[in-house]
Amino acid sequence: MNALDLILWGIAPYLALTVFVLGHVWRYRYDKFGWTTRSSQLYESRLLRVGSPLFHFGILMVLLGHVGGLLVPKSWTEAVGVSEETYHITAVVLGTVAGVCTVGGLAILIYRRRTVGPVFMATTRNDKLMYAMLALTLVLGLSATVAANILGGGYDYRTTISPWFRSIFAFQPEMSLMAAAPLLFQLHALSALALFAIWPFTRLVHMLTAPIGYLTRPYVVYRSRDLGGERGTRPTRRGWEPAGPPPR
């Protein structure tokens, strides 16, 4: 094991995870009101209606596939009767479809940001870096899948990359496993680490939020005031109190 492998597969993952966790804590504490996607739907919606669902559907499938492939040991799937061939075919087919949807949706979103004037003007350098790193990670992951399992003879990442990934959280990183992986898989892993490191400082933070507060927040009541100072002729809806005449 050389020094480069130690840095890439033994130290870099912990640095990325540390920045990921502490960065979110810092962002929530000092930039709580900036914890948003900074939606640009008001500027353009036609391309967004196509690109956004396509991207979010694809990325959800990609995340679920990574959770199953990296966190679930090979012995577990075999214990429940899923053969290696069945798992391999399912993972390659669904992974390729999900990757194509994600990359296609992201391409539409990037095209929209570059060609729609108001959207482009609202795009920050931070956004450009985020889009570049996200695109790089997705393209490398899709390329690794296609090159190894469709064009090549196949590669069982659950015997190398998955044990290495789990060993990180056991604080006993098995660096030799990742060092023996194909180059495209290594590049994909490194780009993912870089993406996680910049994650807390980009609009990607919205993926870690859920609008739970909307379930308990009170209704926002809108009341109109007639120009003449008198209420309208429509009957008052149940539960709505008249606001009274406007102040003079």
N, C-alpha and C positions, 0 to 999 in steps of 0.2 A: 504494500500500500504506500503510494507516494504522497508527497505533501499536497499536490493539486487535488487528488481525490479526497484527502482529508478536509480541505477547504470547501470543495464543491458539495460533497455528500455528507460531511460530518459537522461542519460549522455553519455553512450558508443556510441550511434549513432552520436552524435555531435562531439565527439573526432575522430571517424573514418572519418567522412566527412571533418573535419578540416585538418587532416593529408593527406587525399586524395587530397584536393585542393592545400594546401601549398606545399605538397611534389612534385606535378607536376610542380609547379612554380619553386621550387628549382632545380629540375632535369633539367628542360629546361634551366635554367640560368647557372648552373654550370656543367652540363654534357650533353650538347646538342648533341655532337657527339657520346655519348653513348646511345642515344635514338633510339634503334634499337632492332630487334629480335635476333641479333647475329645468323644468319642463319647457319645451319649445313648441308645444302643440298649437298655441295661438298663432304662431308664425306660418305653420304649414302642417296640414293633416293628411293629405292624400297619400304621400309616400310613407308617412308615419303609421297609417292604418295597416299597411302591408308589412313594412320592415319590423316594426316593434313586436307584433304577435309572433312573427316567424322567428325572430331572434330569441324572444323569451321562451317560446315553446322548445326551441332547440337547446338553449342553454340549460333549461330545467332537465331535459333528458340527458344531457351531457353530465350534469352534476350527479344525477341519480346513478348513471352508469359508473362514474368514478367512485362513488361511495360503495357501490356493490363490488366493483373490481378491486379496489384498494383495501377496503376495510374487512371484507368477508373472505376468510381464508379458503383456499381451494378445497381443503378437506371437508369444510362445512357443506359446500354445494354437492360434493360427491356423496356425503353422508345422507342427504335427502333425496338421492337418486338422480341428480343432474349430472350426466356424463360430461367429460371434457369436450367431446365433439359438439354436443348440444349447446353447451355454454359458449364455446368458441364461435359457432355459427350465429347464435343469437346476439352475442356481444358485437360481432363484426357488422352484422346487418343493421341492428339498431344504432350502433355507434356511428356508422357511416351516414345513415339517414339523419341522425341528430346533428352530426358535424356539418353536413351540407346545409341543413336548415339554419343552423347558427351562423355559419360563415355567410350564407346568402342574405340573411336578415341583417347582419352587421354591415355587409357591403351596401345594402340599400340605405341604411342609416348614415353611413359615412358619405355616400353619394349625396344624400339629402343635405347634410351639413356643409358639404363643399359647394353645392350648386344653388342652394336657396339663400339669397342674400341676407335676410334678417337672422336666419339660423346660423349662418357662418359668422356674422358679426357678434353673435352671442356666444361663440365657441372660444374658450380660453386656451392658453397653452397647456394648462393642466388637463383639459379635455382631450387635446390632441395627443398628449403623451399616453393617456388612458386608452384611447382608441387604438393607438399604435401597438401598445403592449398586449391589449386584449386580442387584436387581430393576429399578432405574431404567435401568441400562445395557441389560439384556435387553429391556425393554419398548420403549425408544427404538429399539433396533436392529430389532426385529420391526415396529414401527410404520413406520419408514423404508422397510423392504422392501415392506410391504403398500401404503403410500401411494404410493410411487414406481412400483412395478412391477406391482401388481395393480389398484389403483384409478386410478392415473395412467397416463401414456403411456410410462412406462419411464425409467430413468436408468442410464447406463453409468458406474458409479463407477470402472471401471478406467482411465478417461481423466483422472480428476481425483484422487480420494481415494487410489487405489493408488500413482500416481507421487509424490504428496506423502508418503505413508507411507515409501516406499523412499528418498526424498530425505533424510529425517531421518537415516537410518543412513549416508548418504553425506556427512553434515555440510554439506549444501547444500539446506536446506529450501525447497521451492517453495511458499511461503505463499499465493500468489495462487490456486493450484489449489484448496486447501481453502476459501479465502474465497469461492469461486464455487459451492461445493456447496450443495445444499438445506439448509434449516434443521434438519430432523430428523437428517440425517446429521452435521451439525456438532455438534448436541447429543449425539448418540450417541458421537462421537469424544471430546468433552470429558468425558462421564461415564466413558468407558473410561479416560481419563488419570487421573481422580480415583480410580477403582477400583484402578489399578495403583499409585498413590501410597500407598494405605492397605493394599495387599495384604500387605506383609511383616509387618504388625502384627496380622494377623487369622489365623483358622484356615485361610485359603486357602493358607497356606504348604505344607500337606500335598500340594498338587498338584505341588510340585517335589521330592518325595521318592519313593523306590522302595525296597521292602524287600529290597534286594540282600543285606544281611547275613544274612537268614534262610536263604540258600542254603548258607552255610558254618558257621553257628553250630551247636554241639553240641546233641544232644537233651536235653531236660529230663526227667530220670528221676524218677518219683514212686514211692516205696516206702511200703507200708503196714506198720503195726505192730499185731500182734494184742494184744488186751487181756490175754491170759494170758501174754504174753511169748514165745510159741512161734510159729513160722511156720505159715502156712496149709497145707492139704492139697493145694492145686492144684500141678501140676508147674511147675517154674521154666522160663520161656521162654528160649530160646537167646539169649545175649548179655546176659542180665540177671543180675547178681551178687546173691546174697542179702545183705541188709543186716546180718544178725546180730541177736542179741537186743537189745532196747532197754536203755538204761542204767538201772541201779537207783538 
